[in-house]
């Protein structure tokens, strides 16, 4: 028996209600190692001169980080 698909769009929060992180601040590896759980998931980025880890725990609450990485604009989304 076929079921009917429900295409209803439900708005949970209004558009732009979740603020992006526009000027991220990063901790040293040593500080992050003390504060983060070993099993914490991150989005990692490795370049020629820089390395970054974006915590998905923080991204759950903000969804977007607007950053500058090795001189290039970057949007990290979750």
C-alpha positions in Angstrom: 0.0 0.0 0.0 1.5 3.4 -1.0 1.7 6.2 1.5 1.2 9.8 0.7 4.3 12.0 1.1 4.0 15.0 3.3 5.8 18.0 1.8 4.8 20.4 4.5 7.6 22.8 5.5 7.8 23.6 9.2 9.6 26.7 10.4 11.3 26.0 13.7 13.2 29.2 14.0 12.9 32.3 11.8 15.5 32.9 9.1 18.8 34.2 10.5 17.8 33.5 14.0 21.0 31.5 14.6 23.9 33.8 14.7 27.1 32.8 12.8 30.5 33.1 14.5 32.1 36.0 12.5 35.3 36.5 14.4 36.3 33.1 15.9 38.9 32.9 18.7 41.1 29.8 18.9 42.9 28.2 21.9 46.3 26.7 21.9 46.6 23.0 21.4 47.5 22.6 25.1 44.5 24.5 26.3 42.1 22.7 23.9 43.6 19.4 25.0 42.7 20.2 28.6 39.1 21.4 27.8 37.9 19.2 25.1 36.8 15.5 25.4 38.9 13.0 23.6 35.9 11.8 21.6 34.8 15.4 20.6 34.2 15.7 16.9 35.9 18.5 15.1 36.1 19.8 11.5 39.8 20.0 10.8 41.6 22.2 8.3 45.3 21.9 7.5 47.0 24.4 5.2 50.6 25.2 4.4 51.0 27.6 7.3 47.9 27.2 9.5 45.9 24.4 11.2 42.4 24.8 12.7 39.9 22.7 14.5 36.2 23.8 14.6 34.3 22.1 17.3 31.0 20.5 16.1 29.7 21.1 19.7 30.0 24.9 19.0 28.7 24.5 15.4 25.6 22.7 16.8 24.7 26.1 18.4 25.9 28.4 15.6 26.0 26.3 12.4 28.3 28.7 10.5 31.8 30.1 11.2 33.0 32.9 8.9 36.8 32.9 9.1 40.0 33.9 7.3 42.4 31.0 6.7 45.8 31.6 5.2 44.5 34.9 3.9 41.4 33.5 2.2 37.8 33.9 3.4 36.3 30.6 4.6 32.8 29.6 5.7 32.6 26.4 7.8 29.1 25.1 7.9 27.4 22.3 10.0 
